[in-house]
Every structure is written in C-alpha cells, then in structure tokens.
Amino acid sequence: MQSTQPIFVNGTAYAINELTLGQAIEIAKIGKGKHEKKISAILSAILNHPTLPYELTLQERHYLVMKYIESKNDVFDFGLNFKDFEKDGLGLILENNT
C-alpha cells in the first residue's frame, strides 16, 4: 500500500495508506444508512489498524476521512475547497497540515 503524507491531529501523526480495490468493494457493500460503520471501515483500512477508529473522537474520525478524500483531489475533482472545512472550530489541534 502506498502512503500519503502523514496527517497531524491533536499531536498525533497518522500515516494514511491507499485503499485497495478489495477494501473499497467491501466498504461499498455496507448498507445504506450505516455511515459510521462505513467511516470505521474506511479508517480501519487507510490507517491499517482495525481498532484505532474506535479510539478517535467523532471530529478526528471525520477529519481524517476528509483529509484522505482531499488527498485524492488530484485524481478526482470534488469541486470543494477543503480548507473551508478546517475553519469551523472542530476543537482539533492541526499541525503540519498545509
């Protein structure tokens, strides 16, 4: 798995790995309305750690998924300015994230 630049949140650096096709297919099979389960599955895959997502706060979980999606913006055009989402006071300490 290829890693992206680490993402820093609350003094912790998270190494983010690429989703494999198999992981993406398994995540896609998770039923409608099970958003937190999907986020947990995504985080388990990209963090390469099955239980770490459950140790993170809601804000940390969503922020890490957002940063993973942002790292794909050169491949997929989401039409979003991701910096706008970092300005809404999530209560996170963001370091070395430029």
trRosetta pair geometry for C-beta under 8 A, 3 or more apart (Angstrom, degrees):
i j d omega theta_ij theta_ji phi_ij phi_ji
1 17 4.1 30 141 -170 135 120
1 18 5.3 -167 -164 47 86 82
1 20 6.9 -88 -96 -56 100 95
1 48 7.1 -179 56 -72 156 125
2 17 7.0 133 75 -154 36 67
2 18 4.8 34 56 -9 84 126
3 6 8.0 1 165 -66 120 66
3 15 5.4 -33 -145 -177 133 97
3 16 6.4 124 -157 75 74 49
3 17 5.4 -47 -95 -94 69 61
3 18 7.6 -124 -79 -16 25 77
4 7 8.0 29 96 -38 110 93
4 16 4.7 -23 47 80 103 108
4 17 7.8 -170 6 -91 77 15
4 18 7.6 113 -33 -61 91 73
4 68 7.6 159 28 -124 149 63
4 71 4.7 0 -140 -161 161 155
5 16 7.8 10 70 38 40 108
5 71 7.6 -169 34 -113 85 125
6 13 4.2 21 159 -178 141 103
6 14 6.1 151 -163 68 82 38
6 15 5.3 -45 -101 -86 91 55
6 16 7.1 149 -121 1 39 82
6 96 7.8 22 87 103 95 131
7 13 7.3 144 70 -156 34 56
7 14 4.9 -23 61 59 88 99
7 16 5.9 48 -5 -30 109 123
7 63 8.0 171 160 131 135 94
7 64 6.1 148 91 -122 151 76
7 67 4.8 100 -115 123 145 158
7 97 6.5 37 -147 -95 69 114
8 11 7.5 12 -173 -105 95 8
8 12 7.1 161 -149 80 58 38
8 13 5.3 -28 -92 -96 77 68
8 14 7.6 179 -82 14 27 75
8 94 6.5 112 93 -165 87 50
8 95 4.0 -76 128 68 143 83
8 96 4.7 83 2 49 145 99
8 97 5.9 -143 47 -40 91 93
9 12 6.0 -26 69 61 69 87
9 14 6.7 3 20 -7 104 117
9 60 5.4 129 143 -131 149 94
9 63 6.1 130 -106 100 139 138
9 64 6.9 -80 -18 -66 151 92
9 92 5.5 -41 -153 -170 93 122
9 93 7.2 121 -170 69 43 61
9 94 6.5 -15 -105 -102 60 63
9 95 8.0 -161 -68 24 18 80
10 60 6.9 -52 5 -94 126 121
10 92 6.0 -89 -47 -154 89 74
10 93 5.0 101 -97 42 46 95
11 93 6.5 27 -31 83 73 130
11 95 7.1 61 -86 3 39 141
13 96 7.9 -8 -101 60 103 139
14 47 6.2 -52 -168 -115 109 102
14 64 6.1 -29 87 -123 164 123
15 47 7.5 111 74 -141 65 57
15 48 7.7 -28 93 29 103 115
16 46 5.1 -2 -157 164 79 107
16 47 7.0 -37 -108 -82 57 57
16 64 7.4 -180 -92 -170 118 94
16 67 7.3 -146 -61 109 160 105
16 68 5.6 -161 -164 -97 139 92
16 71 7.0 154 103 5 145 162
17 45 7.4 -119 80 145 106 64
17 46 5.4 -175 57 -156 68 50
17 47 7.4 -174 18 -67 95 9
17 48 5.4 60 5 -37 142 110
18 46 7.5 0 -118 -120 3 83
19 23 4.8 -134 -164 86 84 122
19 24 5.0 94 143 -59 128 92
19 27 7.6 -51 -149 3 138 142
19 42 7.3 -46 -85 -142 127 75
19 45 5.5 46 -114 131 81 135
19 46 6.2 -44 -62 -73 78 89
20 23 4.6 97 52 6 79 102
20 24 7.0 -143 92 -5 42 87
20 45 7.6 -128 20 -168 79 120
21 24 5.7 -56 -149 37 32 113
21 25 6.4 33 153 -20 66 105
22 25 5.8 -54 -148 34 31 111
22 26 6.5 30 154 -17 64 105
23 26 5.8 -56 -149 37 32 110
23 27 6.3 31 153 -18 66 107
23 41 7.9 170 -175 160 88 94
23 45 4.3 116 -168 -136 142 144
24 27 5.7 -54 -146 37 31 111
24 28 6.3 35 153 -23 64 107
25 28 5.6 -54 -148 34 31 114
25 29 6.8 37 152 -26 62 102
26 29 5.8 -52 -157 25 33 115
26 30 7.8 48 146 -34 59 88
26 41 7.0 -146 115 -175 98 133
27 30 5.9 -35 -169 2 44 114
27 38 5.9 88 -170 -147 93 81
27 41 4.8 166 -108 116 90 130
27 42 5.9 69 -127 -70 147 74
27 45 7.2 -77 -54 -9 124 148
30 34 5.2 -119 161 85 102 127
30 37 5.4 -170 -165 110 136 112
30 38 4.9 -180 83 -81 147 83
30 41 6.3 -167 -44 4 146 154
31 34 5.0 78 71 0 79 124
34 37 4.1 -24 162 37 105 124
34 38 6.1 119 106 -26 80 89
35 38 5.6 -55 -150 36 33 112
35 39 6.3 33 153 -19 67 104
36 39 5.5 -49 -144 36 36 113
36 40 6.3 40 153 -21 65 103
37 40 5.7 -51 -149 35 31 114
37 41 6.4 31 152 -19 63 106
38 41 5.6 -55 -148 37 32 111
38 42 6.3 34 153 -20 66 104
39 42 5.7 -51 -146 36 31 112
39 43 6.2 27 156 -14 65 108
39 53 7.2 161 126 -163 78 134
39 61 5.7 69 153 162 128 115
39 62 7.1 -36 -142 -85 144 61
39 65 5.8 -72 -139 -58 92 151
40 43 5.9 -58 -145 41 28 108
40 44 6.1 33 155 -23 65 107
40 53 4.6 150 -137 117 67 150
40 54 7.0 36 -131 -60 117 78
40 61 7.8 -27 -78 -148 59 130
41 44 5.7 -49 -142 33 29 113
41 45 6.4 26 157 -15 61 108
42 45 6.0 -65 -156 39 28 108
42 46 6.1 5 161 -3 69 112
42 65 5.8 63 105 -115 140 107
42 68 7.3 176 160 73 116 159
43 46 6.2 -61 -132 47 30 96
43 47 5.4 10 173 0 69 119
43 52 6.9 -130 146 92 109 94
43 53 3.8 118 93 -90 135 118
43 56 7.4 -119 -169 25 158 145
43 61 6.3 -67 -60 -144 152 83
43 64 6.2 69 -113 99 105 132
43 65 6.7 -72 -65 -67 90 92
44 47 6.6 -63 -129 50 16 96
44 49 6.6 -119 -142 80 56 47
44 50 5.1 35 -149 -122 115 44
44 51 7.9 59 -112 -29 100 22
44 52 7.4 153 -104 48 57 85
44 53 5.6 -69 -54 -9 73 127
45 48 7.4 11 178 -73 27 48
46 64 7.7 169 91 152 129 107
46 68 5.5 -20 -158 -113 169 145
47 52 5.2 -110 125 73 148 141
47 53 7.0 168 30 -54 142 82
47 64 7.6 9 -62 167 114 147
49 52 3.8 47 105 -7 129 122
49 53 7.8 159 92 -19 90 71
51 54 5.6 -56 -171 36 65 113
51 55 6.8 61 137 -22 81 105
52 55 5.6 -63 -154 34 43 112
52 56 6.8 45 154 -29 72 104
53 56 5.9 -55 -155 23 37 115
53 61 6.2 72 -159 -117 85 106
56 60 4.0 -126 -174 92 106 123
56 61 4.9 138 105 -60 124 79
56 64 7.3 -49 -162 1 164 137
57 60 4.6 96 52 7 78 103
57 61 6.9 -138 93 -8 40 87
58 61 5.7 -54 -149 33 30 114
58 62 6.5 18 159 -10 65 108
59 62 6.2 -61 -146 42 29 103
59 63 5.9 30 157 -22 65 113
59 90 4.5 145 -161 179 126 104
59 91 6.0 140 24 58 176 96
59 92 5.7 -159 134 -51 123 109
60 63 5.7 -58 -142 38 28 113
60 64 6.2 26 161 -19 65 107
60 92 6.6 141 -83 -107 69 124
61 64 6.3 -61 -152 35 23 106
61 65 6.7 17 154 -12 61 108
62 65 5.8 -56 -148 39 34 110
62 66 6.1 36 153 -22 67 107
63 66 5.6 -55 -148 37 30 113
63 67 6.3 28 155 -18 66 106
63 90 6.3 110 -69 159 124 167
63 92 5.9 22 -55 -36 167 171
64 67 5.7 -52 -144 37 31 109
64 68 6.4 36 153 -22 63 103
65 68 5.6 -52 -150 33 33 114
65 69 6.5 32 152 -17 65 104
66 69 5.7 -55 -150 38 32 110
66 70 6.2 36 150 -23 65 106
66 82 6.6 150 163 -149 102 110
66 85 6.1 -123 -173 110 153 151
67 70 5.3 -47 -143 35 34 117
67 71 6.5 41 153 -25 63 99
67 82 7.7 116 -100 175 49 143
67 97 7.4 -79 -120 -138 132 130
68 71 5.8 -52 -155 28 32 113
68 72 7.1 25 148 -14 61 104
69 72 5.8 -62 -160 36 38 110
69 73 7.5 66 141 -52 63 83
69 78 6.8 60 158 -61 108 158
69 82 7.9 168 91 -101 93 130
70 73 5.5 -18 -165 -22 46 119
70 82 4.2 29 -106 -83 125 169
71 74 8.0 -40 169 14 43 96
72 75 5.0 -57 -171 45 73 111
72 76 5.3 14 139 28 102 102
73 76 6.7 -71 -120 72 30 65
73 77 6.9 60 -166 -113 69 40
73 78 5.9 -74 -112 14 87 103
73 80 7.8 -112 -110 58 124 86
73 82 7.2 -118 -52 -23 147 127
80 84 7.5 -118 178 38 84 117
80 85 7.8 15 166 -23 123 119
81 84 4.8 80 92 -15 97 108
82 85 5.8 -51 -166 29 53 111
82 86 7.2 51 142 -21 72 102
83 86 5.6 -55 -156 30 45 114
83 87 7.1 46 151 -28 68 105
84 87 6.2 -61 -162 24 35 114
85 88 6.6 -42 -161 5 43 115
86 90 7.6 -64 -143 1 47 121
86 94 6.5 -18 -157 -15 120 169
86 97 7.8 -167 -124 111 152 134
94 97 4.9 -59 171 31 106 131
